[in-house]
Amino acid sequence: MIMDSGTAAGTREDRWRSGKALRRQVPLEALGALDRTEKTDPVALLESQAETRVPELVPVRYGRMLVSPFTFYRGAAKIMAADLAQSPRTPLTTQLCGDAHLSNFGVFASPERRLVFDLNDFDETHPGPFEWDVKRLLASLEIAGRFNAFSRKQRRSVVLAAARAYRLAIRDLATKTNLAVWYAHQAVQPGLPGLRTLRSKETRRAVRKTLDKAYSRDNLGSLRSLTETVDGRLRFVSNPPLVVPSRELDLPGAASVGLENWIAELLEQYRQTLSHDRRRLVEQYTFVDIARKVVGVGSVGTRAWIVLLRGVDDQDPLILQAKEATASVLEPHTEPSVFGSHGERVVQGQRLMQAYGDVLLGWQFWPDRPAPHYYVRQLRDWKGSMAVEGLDVEAVTTYAGYCAWTLARAHARSGDRLAIAGYLGSKDAFDTAMADYAGAYADVNERDFAALEAAAADGRIDVQRGV
């Protein structure tokens, strides 16, 4: 059960001391330990995920993971979850992202149409020990640092700085009121602290390019890049295997009609999960087209659909993404989900962790059907993320600080921030333990990457590269 910071028992001092006392049960130094004595074959874990995915897309997933150890890590949340379950853990439970690596942070539009920086992907969100998210983030920093050819000293410096940023953010948030924590966010406008002081002109230019691109990633931008007009009718452009319109899917006639009926029913169920005002907004649009879309790295092969809706005319589009939600990779190692569908689990976890979420975020709710679970969101709403590959040490350190603060804020919204702050303390023992773990896990990740390469070389798995 999540320890809610607004309902946890005891005074501020009691809760702080209870966290500090946990160091006797789980010493901070123990968090740096990495135990793989019960390690399962990493390729077998990926193959088990493939059993429920679209078969022709699984080779694309493997191809994207085999680009580098960093892209492999992005798709290996299930592998790391199994490893984390063997390590010492605290009882300090919070809502976890479940996949809090560097590339799952980025910029989004707030309801007031301002850019904000926040967590991104919540497919694996689930309650669990707070440090699991921190380890996932910091290991991604170490792995990205290796990809960028940082020295060992530079990598450790980056990871230590991020761990310290998380610890200090939690301690600061522990001093604030519940409402102050709830409203806390990082606004990109007029500028995140530190961005303008970066010494590298190239890095400042890359940041500006990312932000400018985010502004163009809205419904009208998606309309231009994803659709065409044929015989006066708007439809999705075909770009297989990344985007395959329903008209090109290998389906018999009845199944093709059934697909459109299914999506209409899904959208109706989805609308029921929205607030009344937002439901009225969506009801002003009519269905135009549907296509299957490949998304992400780890998510490739899960069923993801984009749905084109029309408002007043063709220049008033709404493009929604309906994405399959399966059980979180954390669930086998923690407690079962309390929600009736995994679509709802994703949505409620995202709402709990993000400062500002998509106003049209909802889920499909078929409680009495064995059909796959889905959640629905806008395809793009000023969404952008920073490509950390190629950034210098200063830029990665700055960016990692934003990610660490954001993760701490997300944890503080659902967990007992005072107990976590008391546990972390004012010294650097936590920082050091996290850096030790990140370095050790980067070594593990490289071995697992090599195992997947070997599986591809000997024909155990099929791989489609460059997609």
C-alpha positions in Angstrom: 0.0 0.0 0.0 1.3 3.5 -0.9 2.3 5.5 2.2 0.6 8.8 1.4 2.5 11.8 2.6 -0.8 13.5 3.6 -2.1 10.6 5.7 1.1 9.0 7.2 0.8 8.8 11.0 2.9 10.8 13.4 4.4 14.3 13.6 7.0 15.6 11.2 9.7 14.6 13.7 8.2 11.1 14.2 8.1 10.4 10.5 11.6 11.8 10.0 13.0 9.7 12.8 11.1 6.5 11.6 13.0 6.9 8.3 16.3 7.4 10.0 15.7 4.3 12.1 15.3 2.2 8.9 19.1 2.6 8.3 19.6 -0.1 11.0 17.3 -2.4 9.0 18.6 -1.5 5.5 21.9 0.4 5.8 22.5 3.0 3.1 25.6 1.2 2.0 23.6 -1.9 1.3 21.7 -0.2 -1.5 24.9 -0.3 -3.5 25.0 -4.1 -3.4 24.1 -6.0 -6.7 23.1 -9.7 -6.3 22.5 -11.8 -9.3 22.6 -15.3 -7.7 19.2 -16.1 -9.1 19.7 -14.5 -12.5 17.4 -15.6 -15.2 18.6 -15.7 -18.8 18.1 -12.1 -20.0 17.2 -13.3 -23.5 14.6 -15.6 -22.1 12.9 -12.8 -20.2 12.7 -10.8 -23.4 11.3 -13.8 -25.2 8.6 -14.2 -22.6 7.5 -10.7 -23.3 7.4 -11.4 -27.0 4.8 -14.1 -26.5 2.0 -11.6 -26.2 3.3 -9.1 -28.7 2.6 -8.6 -32.4 4.9 -11.3 -33.9 6.0 -9.3 -37.0 7.1 -6.4 -34.8 9.2 -8.4 -32.3 12.3 -8.4 -34.6 12.0 -4.6 -34.8 12.2 -4.4 -31.0 15.3 -6.5 -31.0 16.8 -4.4 -33.8 16.3 -1.2 -31.8 17.7 -2.7 -28.6 20.8 -3.9 -30.4 21.9 -0.5 -31.6 23.9 0.1 -28.4 24.0 -0.9 -24.7 22.0 2.3 -24.0 19.2 1.4 -26.3 19.3 -2.2 -24.9 18.9 -0.8 -21.4 15.8 1.2 -22.6 14.1 -2.0 -23.5 15.3 -4.1 -20.6 13.0 -2.9 -17.8 11.8 -6.4 -17.2 15.4 -7.7 -16.8 16.3 -5.0 -14.3 13.1 -5.5 -12.3 14.1 -9.1 -11.8 17.6 -8.0 -10.7 16.3 -5.2 -8.3 14.0 -7.8 -6.6 17.2 -9.7 -5.5 18.8 -6.6 -4.0 18.3 -5.2 -0.5 15.2 -3.0 -0.4 13.6 -0.5 1.9 10.0 -0.6 3.0 9.6 3.0 1.9 7.0 2.5 -0.8 6.0 5.1 -3.3 4.4 5.2 -6.7 7.2 4.2 -9.1 7.6 5.1 -12.8 9.0 1.6 -13.2 11.2 2.7 -16.2 12.8 6.0 -15.0 15.8 6.1 -17.4 17.1 9.3 -18.9 15.1 9.1 -22.1 11.8 8.9 -20.2 12.0 12.5 -19.1 11.0 15.4 -21.3 8.9 18.5 -22.0 5.1 18.6 -22.3 2.3 21.1 -22.6 0.5 22.1 -19.4 -3.2 22.9 -19.6 -2.2 26.6 -19.6 -0.1 25.9 -22.8 3.3 26.3 -21.1 6.2 23.9 -21.5 7.0 21.9 -18.4 9.6 19.3 -17.7 8.4 16.0 -16.3 8.5 12.2 -16.4 7.2 10.6 -19.6 6.6 6.8 -19.9 4.3 5.1 -17.3 3.7 1.7 -18.8 5.4 0.1 -15.9 4.2 2.3 -13.1 3.4 0.5 -9.9 4.0 0.9 -6.1 7.4 -0.2 -4.9 10.6 0.8 -3.0 11.5 4.3 -3.9 15.1 3.5 -4.6 14.2 1.2 -7.5 13.4 4.2 -9.6 16.5 6.0 -8.5 18.7 3.0 -9.4 17.1 2.8 -12.9 17.8 6.5 -13.5 21.4 6.5 -12.2 22.3 3.3 -14.0 21.1 4.9 -17.3 23.4 7.9 -16.5 26.4 5.6 -16.2 25.5 3.7 -19.4 24.9 6.9 -21.3 28.3 8.2 -20.0 30.0 5.1 -21.4 28.3 5.6 -24.7 29.5 9.3 -24.7 33.1 8.1 -24.0 33.2 9.9 -20.6 36.1 8.8 -18.4 35.4 6.6 -15.3 35.9 9.7 -13.1 33.6 11.8 -15.2 30.8 9.2 -15.1 31.0 8.8 -11.4 30.9 12.5 -10.9 27.7 12.7 -13.0 26.0 9.9 -11.1 27.1 11.3 -7.7 25.7 14.7 -8.6 22.4 13.2 -9.7 22.1 11.1 -6.5 22.8 14.2 -4.4 20.3 16.2 -6.4 17.6 13.6 -5.6 18.5 13.4 -1.9 18.6 17.2 -1.5 15.3 17.6 -3.4 13.5 15.0 -1.1 14.9 16.8 1.9 13.7 20.1 0.7 10.3 18.8 -0.3 10.0 17.3 3.2 10.0 20.8 4.7 7.1 21.9 2.5 3.3 21.6 2.8 1.3 18.9 1.0 -0.2 21.5 -1.3 3.2 23.0 -2.1 4.5 19.6 -3.0 1.5 18.9 -5.2 1.9 22.1 -7.2 5.7 21.9 -7.5 6.9 21.6 -11.1 9.7 22.6 -13.4 8.6 25.2 -16.0 10.7 25.4 -19.1 9.4 29.0 -19.8 11.2 31.4 -19.4 13.9 28.8 -18.9 15.1 26.0 -16.7 17.9 27.1 -14.3 21.3 26.4 -15.7 20.4 26.0 -19.4 21.6 29.5 -20.3 24.8 29.1 -18.4 26.0 26.0 -20.3 29.4 26.8 -21.7 29.0 24.8 -24.9 27.3 26.8 -27.7 26.6 23.4 -29.4 24.7 22.1 -26.4 22.7 25.3 -26.0 21.8 25.1 -29.6 20.7 21.4 -29.2 18.5 22.4 -26.2 16.9 25.2 -28.2 16.3 22.8 -31.1 14.6 20.3 -28.8 12.3 23.0 -27.4 11.5 24.4 -30.8 10.6 21.0 -32.1 8.4 20.3 -29.1 6.3 23.4 -30.0 5.6 21.8 -33.4 4.6 18.5 -32.0 0.9 19.1 -31.7 -2.2 17.9 -33.5 -1.6 20.2 -36.5 2.0 19.1 -36.7 0.9 15.4 -36.6 -1.7 16.2 -39.3 1.0 17.3 -41.6 3.4 14.5 -41.0 1.0 11.5 -40.6 -1.9 12.2 -43.0 -2.8 12.7 -46.6 -5.9 13.6 -48.6 -7.0 11.1 -51.2 -10.2 11.6 -53.3 -11.1 14.4 -50.9 -10.9 12.1 -47.8 -8.3 12.5 -45.0 -6.5 9.4 -44.0 -3.3 8.2 -42.4 -0.2 7.9 -44.6 1.3 4.4 -45.0 4.8 4.0 -43.7 5.2 0.3 -42.9 6.2 -1.2 -40.5 6.2 2.1 -38.4 2.7 3.2 -39.4 0.3 0.7 -41.1 -3.3 2.0 -41.8 -6.1 -0.4 -41.1 -6.8 -0.6 -44.9 -3.4 -2.3 -45.4 -3.4 -4.7 -42.5 -3.7 -8.3 -43.5 -7.3 -8.8 -42.3 -10.3 -10.5 -43.9 -13.2 -8.1 -44.8 -15.2 -8.9 -41.8 -12.2 -8.5 -39.5 -11.5 -5.1 -41.0 -15.0 -4.0 -40.3 -14.7 -5.5 -36.8 -11.6 -3.4 -36.2 -13.4 -0.2 -36.8 -16.3 -1.4 -34.6 -13.9 -2.3 -31.9 -12.1 1.1 -31.9 -15.5 2.8 -31.8 -16.5 0.8 -28.8 -13.0 1.4 -27.2 -13.4 5.1 -27.6 -16.9 5.1 -26.1 -15.5 3.2 -23.1 -12.6 5.6 -22.9 -14.9 8.6 -22.9 -16.6 7.3 -19.8 -13.3 7.6 -17.9 -12.9 11.3 -18.6 -14.3 14.2 -16.6 -17.6 15.6 -17.9 -16.1 18.6 -19.5 -13.4 16.7 -21.3 -15.9 14.0 -22.4 -18.0 16.8 -24.0 -14.9 18.0 -25.9 -14.1 14.5 -27.3 -17.7 14.0 -28.3 -17.4 16.9 -30.7 -15.1 14.8 -32.9 -16.0 12.0 -35.4 -14.0 9.0 -36.4 -12.0 9.2 -39.7 -9.2 6.6 -39.7 -7.1 4.2 -37.7 -3.6 2.8 -38.1 -1.2 0.6 -36.1 1.9 2.5 -35.0 5.3 1.3 -33.7 6.3 3.2 -30.5 9.5 3.4 -28.4 12.0 0.7 -27.8 10.8 -1.5 -25.0 7.2 -1.0 -26.1 7.7 -2.2 -29.7 5.3 -5.1 -30.3 2.7 -4.1 -27.9 -0.5 -3.2 -29.7 -0.6 0.6 -30.3 -3.1 2.3 -32.5 -3.4 5.9 -33.6 -6.9 7.2 -34.2 -7.7 10.2 -36.5 -10.7 12.2 -35.4 -12.3 15.2 -37.2 -13.8 18.3 -35.6 -15.3 21.2 -37.5 -13.3 20.4 -40.6 -10.1 18.7 -41.7 -8.0 21.4 -40.2 -9.5 20.7 -36.8 -8.0 17.2 -36.1 -7.6 15.2 -32.9 -5.2 12.3 -33.1 -5.3 9.9 -30.1 -3.1 7.0 -29.3 -4.6 3.8 -27.9 -1.8 1.8 -26.4 -2.0 -1.7 -24.9 -1.3 -2.0 -21.2 0.0 -5.2 -19.8 1.0 -6.0 -16.2 3.9 -3.9 -14.9 7.3 -5.6 -14.9 7.4 -4.7 -11.2 4.2 -6.5 -10.2 5.7 -10.1 -9.9 8.2 -8.7 -7.4 5.9 -6.5 -5.3 2.1 -6.7 -4.9 -0.7 -7.2 -7.4 -2.2 -4.1 -9.0 -5.3 -2.8 -7.1 -6.9 -1.6 -10.4 -9.4 -3.4 -12.5 -7.4 -2.9 -15.7 -3.8 -2.2 -16.5 -5.0 0.7 -18.6 -6.4 2.3 -15.4 -3.2 1.4 -13.6 -1.1 3.4 -16.1 -3.4 6.4 -16.1 -3.8 6.6 -12.3 0.0 6.2 -11.8 0.7 8.9 -14.3 -1.8 11.3 -12.7 -0.2 10.6 -9.4 3.4 11.2 -10.5 3.1 14.0 -13.0 2.6 17.6 -12.1 0.7 18.2 -15.3 -0.8 15.5 -17.4 -2.5 15.1 -20.7 -6.1 16.5 -20.2 -7.4 13.7 -22.5 -5.7 10.9 -20.7 -8.1 8.0 -20.0 -8.4 4.2 -20.3 -10.6 1.6 -21.9 -12.7 -0.2 -19.3 -14.1 -3.6 -20.1 -14.2 -5.3 -16.7 -15.9 -8.5 -17.9 -13.8 -9.1 -21.0 -10.5 -10.9 -21.4 -9.5 -8.5 -24.1 -6.2 -6.5 -23.9 -6.3 -3.4 -21.7 -5.7 0.0 -23.3 -5.0 3.5 -22.2 -5.7 6.5 -24.4 -3.9 9.8 -24.7 -3.2 12.5 -27.3 -0.5 11.3 -29.7 1.6 14.5 -29.3 1.0 17.6 -27.2 4.2 19.7 -27.3 6.1 16.6 -26.4 9.9 16.5 -26.7 12.9 14.7 -25.1 16.6 15.4 -25.1 18.9 13.1 -26.9 21.7 12.6 -24.3 23.9 10.8 -26.7 26.6 13.2 -27.7 26.2 15.7 -24.9 29.2 16.8 -22.9 29.7 16.1 -19.2 28.5 19.5 -18.2 25.2 19.2 -20.1 24.5 15.6 -19.0 25.2 16.7 -15.3 22.8 19.6 -15.7 20.1 17.5 -17.4 20.5 14.7 -14.9 19.9 17.2 -12.1 16.5 18.1 -13.6 15.6 14.4 -13.9 16.6 13.7 -10.3 14.6 16.7 -9.0 11.6 15.6 -11.0 11.8 12.0 -9.8 12.0 13.2 -6.2 9.0 15.4 -6.7 7.0 12.5 -8.2 7.9 10.3 -5.3 7.1 13.0 -2.7 3.5 13.2 -4.1 2.7 9.6 -3.2 5.2 8.4 -0.6 6.1 9.5 2.9 8.6 12.2 1.9 9.6 12.9 5.5 10.5 9.2 6.2 12.4 9.0 2.9 14.3 12.2 3.8 15.1 10.9 7.3 16.4 7.7 5.7 18.6 9.5 3.1 20.2 11.8 5.7 22.4 14.8 5.2 25.7 13.0 4.3 26.7 11.4 1.1 26.4 7.7 2.0 23.3 7.3 -0.2 25.0 9.1 -3.1 28.0 6.8 -2.9 25.9 3.6 -2.7 23.9 4.7 -5.8 27.1 5.4 -7.7 28.4 2.0 -6.8 25.2 0.3 -7.9 25.1 2.3 -11.2 28.6 1.3 -12.1 28.1 -2.4 -11.3 24.8 -2.5 -13.1 26.3 -0.9 -16.3 28.7 -3.9 -16.4 25.7 -6.3 -16.1 23.9 -4.4 -18.8 26.8 -4.8 -21.2 26.9 -8.5 -20.6 23.2 -8.8 -21.2 23.6 -6.8 -24.4 26.3 -9.2 -25.5 23.9 -12.1 -24.7 21.3 -10.6 -27.0 23.9 -10.1 -29.7 24.9 -13.7 -29.4 21.2 -14.8 -29.6 20.9 -12.8 -32.8 24.1 -14.2 -34.3 23.2 -17.9 -33.6 19.6 -17.5 -35.0 17.8 -17.8 -31.7 16.0 -14.5 -32.3 15.1 -12.7 -35.5 16.3 -9.2 -35.8 15.2 -6.3 -38.1 17.6 -3.5 -37.9 17.4 0.1 -39.0 13.7 0.6 -38.4 
